[in-house]
Amino acid sequence: MIRDRRRNLKLLLLCAVCLLFGNMGTVFAQNARASLSGSVSDAQTKEVLQYVNVAVLSTKDSSMINGVITNENGKFSITNMKLGKFIVRFSFIGYKDVFKNVELKGGNVNMGNIELSQSSEMLEGVEIVAERQMMEYKLDKRVINVDKNIVSAGGSASEVLENVPSVSVDEEGEVSLRGNSNVKVLIDGKPSELLGSDLASVLAQIPASTIENIEVITNPSAKYDPDGMSGIINIKLKEKGNMGLNGMVNISAGSALDKFLPKANGSASVSYSTKKFGFSASIDGRYDQRGRRSDNMKLLFGSEPNSLEAWMRSRRDGIEEGYSEGMKLGFDWYINQKNTLTLSYTGRGQNTISDHTVINNINLIDSMSYRSLDQITDGDRSGQFHTFSLNYQKKFNKPDQELMVDANWNIGRFNRESTQKIDYFNDAFDTDYAFDKKDVTKANDDRAVVKINYTHPFSKELRLETGYNLNYSNRHSDYDYYFNGLSEKDTATSYVFHSTEYIHALYATMGYTHGNWSGQLGLRGEIVRSTATKTMENKANTSFDKNYNPLFPTLHLSYQITPMQSAQFSYSRRINRPDMFSMMPNVDLSNPEHIRFGNPDIDPEYTNSLEIGYSHIFSKTTIFASAYYRQTNNRISWFNFLWTEENARRYGFDWVLDIAGDEVDKGKLAMTSLNIDKSSNYGIELIIDQQITKWWKVNLNMNFFGSYTDATLVNETEINSFNWDAKLNSTMNLPQSWTIQLSAQYSAPRRTIQGEQDYFFFTDLAIKKALNKKASLSLRYSDIFRTMKRKSTTITDDYISFQTGRPYRRAITLNFSYRFGNNDVNKRAVKSAKRLDDGSGSNNAGAESED
């Protein structure tokens, strides 16, 4: 009996052990994971395809188990998958679906390159094409496709930027990113200064029809130039199309409504590509008249507390007439599959004629006297800019290993002539004093930009990217002043300014991917050498140097929570370099109302920028949220103060008294730049893409941000402010190929260092009709409620000023666009939705099935 019990106990223990290990094996089998990777390309052109849906389906019921979309290099990777047999579906609008059977036994399964063939399938008479999303979210930037924003059709680059989330453009053309105007604007990855020193004028002369997309990079890596405290905006122009012959013609015309200010622009491009060579050419021209009105009320305080000495009202009305023309030529030589050489030339000419009238009424409180000042300023600006570029790309046998060399030489010639006439009238309206000045500027601005970038993948997880950048500028300017109608220049104020700057930079970034984590650590080091010289007749030359060697670390982290959710963290150090002219110890006394002078003691300002982001893609909604913080040291600020000896010594401008001491206590304003210690910006940004119905989509961008400024060096105050702004874009795709788009923008009031700015609001409306698949006609109504204006207040110890500015922006523009050639399926386009197709609406009639 006892032996039987022992025997039964042993059998029971043996069964328990077997059952335990069996269950453990099952558990281990269930916990075992595998990964799936590969790439997708076009079967005909061999070009990589981004945003292709890669869906893992069950072999039992074809339900979707997992999935991703291909990245900008056409690659995909799906991690943390269970073992077993599955079906992988590759789908992209305009292409036939491809199905692959795969068995996961552990580790990584590389499916290699999957080729998709174009579909000629017709659904209800409408050809399937790859339609781009208005905004695309990538690892380190957001891309806004201009052709999806019809409220910008017929406009300029400035009007395109007005409709970009996170970006704002004020009535004077100043560009801001997340409420900060210190932003670096690039054109085709090159500094906008290559097309002129005045950014507002450059943007106003570039037709919207020549722009492919806008890239917004809020925290760039060490690969990019560190200029721009709030980030980088890259305006990418259109280039070549698909294989074969392609082209586009765009024409628009319109006028402002408050005052007849006509505008028109046109552009045409053509490209031809073979497997060995590619050629592209484009031309564009733009004519527009634009105007602006402003009112200014200034109260001047007396020497006694709370006493008012005088008040002055100023009204300005200005009209500008601008012409511009541009040309771009490009040649591509596909030497072999691993070597490509590109040569290009870009030329642009521009001319602007301006006419500004200012009427000032001055009332002196004590004497009860009245004076008026009438000012007429006529100007003529012209410029020619030529850029020659060479680009070489070499690919190695190892995937993703490549060398890029990009060299650019720019020749800029700029001329400006301005005539200013001022008449002073007394109480009896007799001329008390007349002032007549003409200034002529001739400038040569030559620049070189060289970039060498090498990418080396050590493995699929580890990648090194390193390179060298050179930014060289050589500017020579003649400033000649003529007074009271004399033909001889005034040697006491005329001068020659010459500046040279070299910026050598070395950078390296190390990227690592492990599971759902990816990170990139970068460092950029610069050697900056700047020198400037001012030459005047019968005076000793004035020269100064500015040399510094800054370092710029960067860090980017990303975690893929699920295939549809991801989180990011980034850090970068940025710089704002004062331009050489603002640092030049030059005192300008040519204006009877104010004096201007440079400040050689200005140092560069540095910003530490932190950002956390989160994105979630739902079936009909995409949400992108981010929180950011920027701390700036040695902040540079434009500063105005009443020109008195006390103020000059208070702010450290004793040296200016030696030159402008006779101008003190005459009621003139002094204008210069200062470092004001430090400031910080912080905020939360939310972007929502909502597909309300199949035909109605809305994009909402909201930015809540605050700022802190330590201005104790200026006016012994600390400024805290909290602001917000919002943009709404509503697009309705109606039957018969009609599209209606409404865009609205609002910016809340905000405080400045010396005052505050009022709210800012305007609304645009556009209607578009597609014609015969290749042509389109659109009508745009800008500022439909005539609300675009800006009010501001400036408060100092010596005066209070109230300003109101309103551009003549309310306008109607008609635009016509036509494409020809091989544009049936635009392979540069991307899928209209960055979410996985659940298969319920797919049509697989033309699909290929492969084992």
C-alpha positions in Angstrom: 0.0 0.0 0.0 2.8 2.4 1.0 4.8 1.5 -2.1 1.7 2.1 -4.3 1.3 5.5 -2.7 4.9 6.4 -3.2 4.7 5.2 -6.8 1.6 7.3 -7.4 3.2 10.3 -5.7 6.3 10.0 -8.0 4.0 9.8 -11.0 2.1 12.8 -9.8 5.3 14.8 -9.3 6.6 13.7 -12.8 3.3 14.9 -14.4 3.5 18.2 -12.5 7.0 18.8 -13.7 6.2 17.9 -17.2 3.1 20.1 -17.1 5.2 22.9 -15.6 7.9 22.8 -18.2 5.3 22.4 -20.9 3.5 25.5 -19.8 6.8 27.3 -19.5 7.6 26.4 -23.0 4.3 27.7 -24.1 4.9 30.9 -22.2 8.3 31.3 -23.7 6.8 30.7 -27.1 4.1 33.2 -26.5 6.6 35.8 -25.3 9.0 35.3 -28.2 9.0 38.2 -30.5 10.3 39.0 -34.0 10.7 42.0 -36.3 9.9 42.7 -39.9 11.7 45.2 -42.2 12.2 46.2 -45.8 11.7 49.0 -48.3 9.3 50.0 -51.1 9.9 51.5 -54.5 8.2 52.3 -57.8 8.6 49.3 -60.2 9.1 51.6 -63.2 11.2 54.5 -62.0 12.9 52.6 -59.1 12.2 55.7 -56.9 11.5 55.1 -53.2 7.9 55.5 -52.1 7.2 57.2 -48.8 4.0 56.8 -46.7 3.1 53.5 -48.2 0.8 51.5 -46.0 2.4 48.3 -44.7 -0.3 46.2 -43.0 0.3 42.8 -41.3 -2.9 40.7 -41.7 -4.1 37.5 -40.1 -4.0 34.4 -42.3 -7.4 33.3 -40.8 -9.7 36.2 -41.4 -7.4 38.9 -43.0 -7.9 41.2 -40.0 -5.2 43.7 -39.4 -2.7 42.8 -36.6 0.0 45.5 -36.9 1.3 48.0 -39.4 3.3 51.1 -40.2 4.0 53.5 -43.1 7.2 53.8 -44.9 9.5 56.7 -44.0 11.0 59.4 -46.3 13.6 56.8 -47.5 10.9 54.3 -48.4 11.8 52.0 -45.5 9.7 50.3 -42.9 10.3 48.4 -39.7 7.7 46.6 -37.5 9.0 45.4 -34.1 7.6 43.4 -31.2 5.6 40.9 -33.3 4.4 37.5 -32.3 5.8 34.4 -34.1 3.7 32.7 -36.8 2.5 33.0 -40.4 1.1 36.3 -41.7 0.1 38.1 -44.8 1.7 41.5 -45.5 -0.2 44.0 -47.6 1.6 47.0 -49.3 -0.9 49.6 -50.5 -0.6 53.1 -51.9 -3.1 55.2 -53.8 -2.4 55.1 -57.5 -0.6 51.7 -57.3 -1.7 48.1 -57.3 -1.7 46.4 -53.9 1.0 43.8 -53.3 0.5 40.8 -50.9 3.4 38.8 -49.4 3.3 35.7 -47.2 5.8 35.7 -44.4 6.6 33.4 -41.5 8.2 34.8 -38.4 10.4 32.4 -36.4 12.3 34.9 -34.3 14.9 37.7 -34.9 14.5 40.1 -37.8 13.0 39.1 -41.2 14.2 41.4 -44.0 11.7 41.3 -46.9 14.1 43.2 -49.1 12.7 45.7 -51.6 9.1 45.5 -52.6 8.2 47.1 -55.9 4.7 48.6 -56.6 3.3 49.0 -60.1 1.1 52.0 -61.1 -2.6 51.3 -61.5 -4.5 52.5 -64.6 -7.7 51.6 -62.9 -10.6 54.0 -63.3 -13.3 54.4 -60.6 -16.5 56.1 -61.8 -14.6 57.9 -64.5 -12.1 59.4 -62.0 -8.5 58.4 -62.2 -6.8 57.5 -59.0 -3.9 59.8 -58.1 -1.6 60.1 -55.1 -3.0 63.0 -53.2 -0.8 64.8 -50.7 -1.8 65.8 -47.2 -1.7 69.6 -46.5 0.7 68.9 -43.6 3.0 66.0 -43.1 4.7 65.1 -39.8 8.3 63.8 -40.0 10.8 63.0 -37.3 12.4 66.4 -37.1 10.1 68.7 -39.0 6.7 69.5 -40.4 6.1 69.8 -44.1 3.3 72.0 -45.5 2.4 71.3 -49.2 1.6 74.6 -50.8 -0.6 73.2 -53.6 -3.1 72.1 -51.0 -3.5 75.6 -49.6 -5.5 77.4 -52.3 -5.9 80.6 -50.2 -2.3 81.3 -51.1 -2.9 80.8 -54.9 -1.8 83.8 -56.9 0.0 85.3 -53.9 3.6 85.6 -52.8 5.9 83.6 -50.4 4.7 86.0 -47.6 1.1 85.0 -48.1 2.1 81.3 -48.2 3.8 81.7 -44.8 0.7 83.4 -43.4 -1.1 80.1 -43.8 1.6 77.9 -42.3 0.8 76.5 -38.8 3.1 78.0 -36.1 4.2 80.8 -38.5 2.9 84.3 -38.6 3.6 87.4 -40.8 2.8 90.8 -39.5 1.6 93.8 -41.6 5.2 94.9 -42.3 6.3 91.5 -43.5 8.1 90.3 -40.4 8.1 86.6 -40.0 7.7 84.9 -36.6 7.7 81.3 -35.5 5.7 80.5 -32.4 5.5 84.2 -31.6 9.3 84.8 -31.9 10.6 86.8 -34.8 14.1 85.5 -34.5 13.7 82.7 -37.1 16.1 81.6 -39.9 14.5 81.5 -43.3 16.1 79.4 -46.0 15.2 79.1 -49.7 16.0 75.6 -51.1 18.2 75.0 -48.0 20.2 78.1 -48.7 20.2 81.4 -46.7 17.6 83.9 -48.0 20.3 86.5 -47.9 21.5 85.1 -51.3 18.4 86.8 -52.8 18.6 90.1 -50.9 19.3 91.5 -47.5 15.7 92.5 -46.8 13.7 89.4 -46.0 10.3 91.0 -46.4 11.2 92.2 -49.9 12.6 88.8 -50.9 9.4 87.0 -49.8 7.2 89.5 -51.5 8.9 88.9 -54.8 8.7 85.0 -54.9 5.4 83.9 -56.5 3.5 81.2 -54.5 3.2 79.1 -57.7 6.9 78.5 -57.7 6.9 76.9 -54.1 6.7 73.2 -53.6 6.4 73.0 -49.8 7.4 74.7 -46.6 9.5 72.9 -44.0 9.2 74.0 -40.3 12.0 72.8 -38.1 11.6 74.0 -34.5 14.6 72.2 -33.0 17.2 71.5 -35.7 20.0 69.0 -35.3 23.7 69.9 -35.4 23.7 69.3 -39.2 21.9 72.6 -39.6 23.2 76.1 -39.1 22.4 77.2 -35.5 21.0 80.6 -36.6 17.4 81.4 -35.7 16.5 81.3 -32.0 13.0 79.9 -32.6 14.0 77.5 -35.5 14.2 77.3 -39.2 11.7 77.8 -42.0 12.9 76.2 -45.3 11.0 77.3 -48.5 11.5 74.6 -51.1 10.9 75.6 -54.7 9.6 73.4 -57.4 12.1 71.4 -59.5 11.9 68.7 -62.1 8.9 66.3 -62.4 8.7 62.7 -63.4 10.4 60.8 -66.2 9.9 62.2 -69.7 8.6 65.7 -70.5 6.7 67.6 -67.8 5.7 71.2 -67.4 3.5 73.7 -65.7 2.1 77.2 -66.4 0.6 79.5 -63.8 -1.0 82.9 -64.3 -2.7 85.2 -61.7 -4.0 88.7 -61.5 -5.9 90.8 -59.0 -6.2 94.0 -57.1 -6.7 95.5 -53.6 -10.2 96.7 -52.9 -9.7 99.6 -50.6 -7.5 101.3 -53.2 -6.8 100.2 -56.7 -3.5 98.4 -56.4 -3.1 95.9 -59.2 -1.0 92.8 -59.0 -0.1 90.0 -61.4 2.3 87.2 -61.6 3.1 84.3 -63.9 5.4 81.3 -63.9 6.3 78.5 -66.2 8.5 75.4 -65.8 9.5 72.5 -68.0 11.6 69.4 -67.3 12.8 66.5 -69.3 14.4 63.4 -67.7 15.8 60.2 -69.0 17.7 57.4 -67.2 21.0 59.2 -67.9 20.3 62.9 -67.9 17.8 65.4 -66.6 17.1 69.0 -67.6 14.9 71.6 -66.0 14.1 75.3 -66.6 11.7 77.7 -65.0 10.9 81.4 -65.3 8.7 83.6 -63.2 7.7 87.3 -63.1 5.7 89.3 -60.6 4.3 92.8 -60.6 2.4 94.2 -57.6 1.4 97.4 -55.9 1.0 97.3 -52.2 0.3 100.0 -49.7 0.0 100.8 -46.0 -1.5 103.5 -43.8 -0.3 104.3 -40.3 -1.2 106.8 -37.5 1.0 107.7 -34.6 0.1 109.8 -31.6 3.1 110.8 -29.3 2.9 112.5 -25.9 6.2 114.2 -24.8 6.7 114.6 -21.0 8.3 117.7 -19.5 11.0 117.9 -16.9 8.5 118.2 -14.0 6.8 115.0 -12.8 3.5 114.2 -14.6 3.9 117.3 -16.9 3.1 117.2 -20.6 5.3 119.3 -22.8 3.9 118.6 -26.2 1.9 116.2 -28.3 2.5 115.2 -31.9 0.3 113.3 -34.4 1.7 111.7 -37.4 -0.1 110.2 -40.4 1.7 108.2 -43.0 0.4 106.8 -46.3 2.8 104.8 -48.5 2.6 103.0 -51.8 5.2 100.6 -53.2 5.3 99.3 -56.8 7.4 96.2 -57.3 8.7 94.2 -60.2 10.6 91.0 -60.1 11.7 88.3 -62.5 13.5 85.0 -61.9 15.0 82.2 -63.8 16.3 78.8 -62.8 18.2 76.2 -64.9 19.2 72.8 -63.8 21.1 69.9 -65.3 21.4 66.4 -63.8 23.9 63.8 -64.9 23.2 60.3 -63.5 26.7 59.0 -64.1 25.8 55.6 -62.8 23.6 54.1 -60.0 26.0 55.4 -57.4 27.1 58.8 -58.7 25.0 61.9 -59.6 26.2 65.4 -60.6 23.9 68.4 -60.6 24.6 71.9 -62.0 22.2 74.7 -61.5 21.9 78.5 -62.0 19.4 80.8 -60.3 19.0 84.4 -61.3 16.6 87.0 -59.9 16.1 90.7 -60.5 13.9 93.0 -58.6 13.0 96.7 -58.5 10.8 98.5 -56.1 9.6 102.1 -56.4 8.1 103.7 -53.2 6.2 106.9 -52.4 5.5 107.7 -48.8 3.8 110.9 -47.4 4.0 111.8 -43.8 2.1 114.7 -42.1 3.1 115.6 -38.6 1.2 118.0 -36.3 3.1 119.3 -33.3 1.4 121.2 -30.4 3.6 122.8 -27.7 1.6 122.9 -24.5 3.4 125.8 -22.6 3.4 128.3 -25.5 0.1 127.1 -27.0 1.9 127.2 -30.3 1.4 124.9 -33.3 3.8 123.6 -35.9 3.4 121.1 -38.7 5.8 119.0 -40.6 5.2 117.6 -44.1 7.5 114.8 -45.3 7.6 113.2 -48.7 10.0 110.2 -49.3 10.5 108.7 -52.7 12.6 105.6 -53.1 13.9 103.3 -55.8 15.5 100.0 -54.9 16.9 97.5 -57.4 18.9 94.3 -57.1 20.3 91.5 -59.2 21.3 88.2 -57.7 23.0 85.3 -59.4 23.7 81.9 -57.7 25.8 79.1 -59.3 25.5 75.7 -57.6 27.2 72.4 -57.9 25.9 69.3 -56.2 27.6 65.8 -56.1 26.1 62.7 -54.6 28.0 59.4 -54.2 26.4 56.2 -52.9 28.5 53.3 -51.7 27.9 49.6 -51.8 26.8 49.7 -48.2 23.2 50.7 -47.9 22.6 54.3 -46.7 26.3 55.1 -46.9 26.7 58.3 -49.0 28.7 61.4 -49.6 27.1 64.8 -50.5 28.9 67.9 -51.7 27.0 71.1 -52.2 28.8 74.3 -53.3 27.1 77.7 -54.0 28.6 81.0 -55.1 26.3 84.1 -55.1 26.9 87.4 -56.7 24.6 90.2 -55.4 24.4 93.8 -56.7 22.1 96.2 -54.9 21.2 99.9 -55.5 19.0 102.2 -53.6 18.2 105.8 -54.0 15.9 107.7 -51.6 14.8 111.4 -51.7 13.4 112.9 -48.5 11.8 116.4 -48.4 10.6 117.9 -45.2 8.9 121.3 -44.7 8.3 122.8 -41.3 5.4 125.3 -40.9 4.7 127.7 -38.0 1.4 128.9 -36.6 0.9 131.2 -39.6 1.6 128.3 -41.9 4.8 130.0 -43.1 7.8 127.8 -43.9 10.0 127.9 -40.9 12.6 125.4 -42.2 13.0 123.1 -45.2 15.1 119.9 -45.3 16.1 118.2 -48.5 18.1 115.0 -48.5 19.0 112.4 -51.1 20.9 109.2 -50.2 22.4 106.8 -52.7 23.5 103.3 -51.8 25.5 101.0 -54.0 26.4 97.6 -52.6 28.2 94.5 -53.7 27.4 91.4 -51.7 29.3 88.2 -52.6 28.7 85.0 -50.7 29.9 81.4 -50.7 28.1 78.5 -49.0 29.8 75.1 -49.1 28.4 71.9 -47.4 30.1 68.5 -47.3 28.1 65.7 -45.6 29.1 62.1 -45.1 26.8 59.4 -43.7 28.2 56.1 -42.5 25.9 53.3 -41.1 27.8 51.0 -38.8 24.8 48.7 -38.6 21.0 48.9 -38.9 20.9 50.4 -35.5 23.9 52.8 -35.4 24.6 55.6 -37.9 27.2 58.4 -38.0 26.6 61.6 -40.0 29.4 64.2 -40.1 30.3 67.2 -42.3 31.8 70.6 -42.8 30.1 73.9 -43.6 31.6 77.2 -44.9 29.6 80.4 -44.9 31.6 83.3 -46.4 30.3 86.8 -47.0 32.1 89.9 -48.5 30.1 93.1 -48.6 31.2 96.5 -49.9 28.8 99.4 -49.7 29.0 103.1 -50.7 26.6 105.4 -48.7 26.5 108.9 -50.3 24.3 111.7 -49.0 23.3 114.9 -50.8 21.6 117.8 -49.1 19.5 120.8 -50.3 19.6 119.8 -53.9 23.4 120.0 -54.2 25.0 117.7 -56.8 28.1 117.2 -54.7 27.9 114.6 -52.0 28.3 115.7 -48.4 31.7 114.4 -47.3 30.9 114.9 -43.6 28.3 112.2 -43.6 29.1 110.0 -46.7 31.1 106.9 -46.1 32.2 103.5 -47.4 31.5 100.3 -45.4 33.2 97.0 -46.0 32.7 93.8 -44.0 34.0 90.3 -44.3 32.9 87.2 -42.4 34.0 83.6 -42.3 32.1 80.9 -40.5 33.8 77.5 -40.5 31.8 74.7 -38.9 32.4 71.0 -38.2 29.5 68.8 -37.0 28.8 65.2 -36.2 25.6 63.4 -35.2 25.3 59.8 -34.0 22.0 58.1 -34.4 20.9 54.9 -32.7 17.8 52.8 -32.9 16.8 50.0 -30.6 13.3 48.5 -30.6 10.8 51.3 -30.3 13.5 53.8 -29.2 15.6 56.0 -31.5 18.0 58.8 -30.6 20.5 61.2 -32.1 23.3 63.0 -30.3 25.0 65.9 -32.1 27.7 68.5 -31.7 28.6 71.4 -33.9 31.6 73.6 -33.5 32.3 76.9 -35.2 35.1 79.3 -35.9 33.8 82.8 -36.6 36.0 85.6 -37.9 34.4 88.9 -38.7 35.9 92.3 -39.6 34.4 95.6 -40.7 35.8 99.0 -41.8 34.2 102.4 -42.2 36.0 104.9 -44.4 35.3 108.6 -44.6 37.1 111.4 -46.4 39.5 113.4 -44.3 38.9 111.1 -41.4 40.8 108.1 -40.0 39.3 104.7 -40.8 37.2 103.0 -38.1 37.6 99.3 -37.9 36.7 96.5 -35.5 36.8 92.7 -35.3 34.4 90.2 -33.8 35.8 86.7 -33.3 34.3 83.8 -31.3 34.3 80.0 -31.3 30.9 78.7 -30.0 29.8 75.1 -29.5 26.2 73.8 -30.2 25.1 70.5 -28.8 21.9 68.8 -29.9 19.9 65.8 -28.7 16.8 64.1 -30.2 14.9 61.2 -28.7 11.9 59.4 -30.1 9.7 56.5 -28.8 7.2 54.7 -30.9 4.5 53.9 -28.3 2.3 52.1 -30.8 2.2 52.1 -34.7 0.0 55.2 -34.4 1.5 56.9 -31.4 4.9 58.4 -30.8 6.6 60.7 -28.4 9.7 62.9 -29.0 12.2 65.0 -27.0 14.7 67.4 -28.4 17.3 69.9 -27.3 19.4 72.4 -29.2 21.6 75.4 -28.6 20.9 78.3 -31.0 22.5 81.7 -31.8 21.5 85.1 -33.0 24.5 86.9 -34.5 24.3 90.8 -34.7 25.0 91.9 -38.2 28.1 93.9 -38.8 26.3 97.1 -39.8 24.4 97.2 -36.4 27.7 96.9 -34.6 29.5 99.5 -36.6 30.3 102.6 -34.4 28.6 104.9 -37.0 26.3 107.8 -36.0 23.7 108.8 -38.6 22.6 112.5 -38.2 21.0 112.8 -41.6 17.4 112.7 -40.2 16.1 115.8 -38.5 13.8 113.7 -36.2 16.2 111.1 -34.8 19.7 109.9 -34.7 20.8 106.3 -35.3 24.0 104.6 -34.3 25.5 101.2 -34.1 26.7 99.5 -30.9 30.1 97.7 -31.2 29.6 96.2 -27.7 26.8 93.9 -28.8 27.5 90.3 -28.2 25.7 87.3 -29.9 22.7 86.0 -28.0 22.5 82.3 -27.2 19.3 80.2 -26.7 18.9 76.8 -25.0 15.8 75.2 -26.6 13.9 72.2 -25.2 10.8 70.5 -26.7 8.6 67.5 -25.9 6.2 66.3 -28.6 3.4 63.7 -28.9 1.5 62.6 -32.0 -1.5 60.2 -32.3 -3.1 59.1 -35.5 -6.8 58.0 -35.2 -9.1 56.9 -38.0 -10.2 60.4 -38.9 -8.1 62.6 -36.6 -4.4 63.4 -36.3 -3.2 65.1 -33.1 0.2 66.7 -32.7 1.0 68.3 -29.3 4.2 69.8 -28.1 5.5 71.7 -25.1 8.6 73.9 -25.5 10.9 76.1 -23.4 13.6 78.5 -24.6 16.1 80.5 -22.5 18.0 83.3 -24.1 21.1 85.0 -22.7 22.4 88.4 -23.9 19.2 89.0 -25.7 19.5 91.7 -28.4 16.7 94.2 -28.6 16.1 97.3 -30.7 15.9 100.3 -28.2 14.6 103.9 -28.5 15.2 106.7 -26.0 15.1 110.5 -25.9 18.5 111.9 -26.9 19.8 113.7 -23.8 23.2 113.8 -22.2 21.8 112.1 -19.1 20.3 109.2 -21.1 23.4 108.8 -23.2 25.6 108.4 -20.2 23.0 106.2 -18.5 23.0 103.6 -21.3 26.8 103.8 -21.9 26.9 105.8 -25.1 29.4 108.5 -24.0 31.3 108.0 -27.2 28.3 109.1 -29.2 28.2 112.4 -27.3 31.6 113.3 -28.9 29.9 113.1 -32.3 26.2 114.1 -31.6 26.7 116.2 -28.5 25.2 119.3 -30.3 21.9 117.3 -30.9 21.0 116.8 -27.2 17.9 118.3 -25.7 16.3 118.9 -29.1 13.5 116.4 -28.7 15.2 113.9 -31.0 15.0 110.1 -30.5 18.0 107.9 -30.4 17.8 104.4 -31.9 20.3 101.6 -31.4 20.6 98.0 -30.2 21.3 96.7 -26.7 21.9 93.4 -24.9 19.3 93.2 -22.2 20.6 90.4 -20.1 18.2 87.4 -20.5 14.7 86.3 -21.5 12.7 83.0 -21.7 9.8 81.7 -23.8 7.6 78.8 -23.0 4.5 77.4 -24.5 2.2 74.6 -25.6 1.3 74.0 -29.2 -1.6 71.9 -30.5 -2.3 70.9 -34.1 -5.4 68.9 -35.0 -6.2 67.5 -38.4 -9.9 66.5 -38.4 -11.6 64.6 -41.3 -15.2 65.7 -40.4 -16.7 64.0 -43.5 -15.4 62.5 -46.7 -15.5 65.9 -48.3 -14.8 68.3 -45.3 -11.5 68.5 -43.5 -10.4 71.0 -40.8 -6.9 71.9 -39.5 -6.6 73.8 -36.2 -3.4 75.2 -34.9 -3.3 76.8 -31.4 -0.2 78.1 -29.6 -0.3 79.2 -25.9 2.9 80.8 -25.0 4.4 83.0 -22.3 7.6 85.1 -22.0 9.8 86.6 -19.4 12.2 89.4 -20.1 14.8 90.8 -17.7 15.0 94.4 -18.9 16.5 95.9 -15.7 19.5 97.1 -17.8 17.1 99.2 -19.9 14.2 100.4 -17.8 14.7 98.6 -14.4 11.7 96.3 -15.0 11.0 92.6 -15.5 8.3 91.8 -18.0 6.1 88.8 -17.8 3.4 88.1 -20.4 1.2 85.3 -21.6 -0.2 85.2 -25.1 -1.9 82.9 -27.5 -2.7 82.7 -31.2 -4.7 80.4 -33.4 -5.1 79.4 -37.1 -8.0 77.6 -38.6 -8.1 76.1 -42.1 -11.3 74.5 -43.4 -11.3 72.6 -46.8 -14.4 71.3 -48.5 -14.0 69.1 -51.5 -17.4 69.3 -53.3 -18.8 67.5 -56.3 -17.8 68.4 -59.9 -14.2 69.0 -58.7 -15.0 72.2 -56.7 -13.0 73.1 -53.6 -13.7 75.8 -51.0 -11.2 76.8 -48.4 -11.5 79.2 -45.5 -8.5 80.4 -43.5 -8.7 82.5 -40.3 -6.0 83.7 -38.0 -6.0 85.4 -34.6 -3.2 86.7 -32.4 -3.9 87.9 -28.9 -2.5 91.1 -27.3 1.0 90.9 -26.0 3.5 92.9 -24.0 6.8 94.1 -25.4 10.0 95.5 -23.7 8.7 99.1 -24.0 5.0 98.7 -24.3 2.4 96.3 -25.8 0.8 95.2 -29.0 -2.9 94.8 -29.6 -4.7 91.8 -31.1 -4.3 90.8 -34.8 -7.0 89.1 -36.9 -7.9 88.4 -40.5 -9.8 85.9 -42.7 -9.2 84.6 -46.3 -11.5 82.7 -48.6 -10.7 80.8 -51.8 -12.7 78.7 -54.3 -11.0 76.3 -56.8 -12.3 74.4 -59.8 -10.3 71.6 -61.3 -10.5 71.4 -65.1 -9.8 68.3 -67.2 -7.5 66.8 -64.5 -4.6 69.0 -65.6 -5.8 72.5 -65.2 -7.4 74.5 -62.3 -9.0 77.9 -61.8 -9.2 79.6 -58.4 -10.5 82.8 -56.9 -9.1 84.2 -53.7 -10.6 86.9 -51.4 -8.1 88.1 -48.9 -9.0 89.8 -45.6 -12.7 89.6 -46.3 -13.7 91.4 -43.2 -11.0 94.2 -43.5 -9.7 93.5 -40.0 -6.0 93.2 -40.6 -4.3 95.9 -38.7 -1.9 96.3 -35.8 -2.1 98.6 -32.9 0.8 99.1 -30.5 1.9 101.3 -27.6 5.4 102.4 -26.6 6.0 103.7 -23.1 9.3 105.3 -21.9 10.3 107.7 -19.2 10.2 110.6 -21.7 7.2 109.9 -24.0 4.2 107.6 -24.8 3.5 106.7 -28.4 0.3 105.0 -29.8 0.7 103.5 -33.3 -1.8 102.0 -35.7 -0.8 100.4 -39.0 -3.1 98.9 -41.6 -1.9 97.4 -44.9 -4.1 97.5 -48.0 -4.5 93.8 -47.9 -8.2 93.2 -48.7 -8.0 92.0 -52.3 -9.4 89.6 -55.0 -7.0 87.5 -57.0 -7.8 85.1 -59.9 -5.4 82.3 -60.6 -5.1 79.8 -63.5 -2.8 76.7 -63.4 -2.1 74.1 -66.1 0.1 71.0 -66.0 1.3 69.0 -69.0 3.4 65.9 -69.6 3.8 62.8 -67.4 1.9 64.1 -64.4 -0.9 61.5 -64.3 0.5 60.1 -61.0 2.8 62.5 -59.2 5.4 60.3 -57.5 6.6 63.3 -55.5 3.2 63.3 -53.8 2.4 61.4 -50.7 -0.6 59.6 -49.4 -3.5 61.9 -48.3 -3.8 60.2 -44.9 -1.0 59.1 -42.6 -3.0 56.4 -41.1 -3.4 52.7 -41.9 -6.2 51.5 -44.1 -8.2 48.9 -42.2 -9.0 47.2 -45.5 -12.8 47.9 -45.4 -12.6 50.3 -48.3 -9.8 48.8 -50.3 -10.3 47.6 -53.8 -8.1 44.7 -54.7 -9.3 43.9 -58.2 -6.0 44.9 -59.6 -3.8 43.5 -56.9 -0.9 41.3 -57.3 -0.6 38.2 -55.1 2.9 36.8 -54.5 4.3 34.2 -52.2 
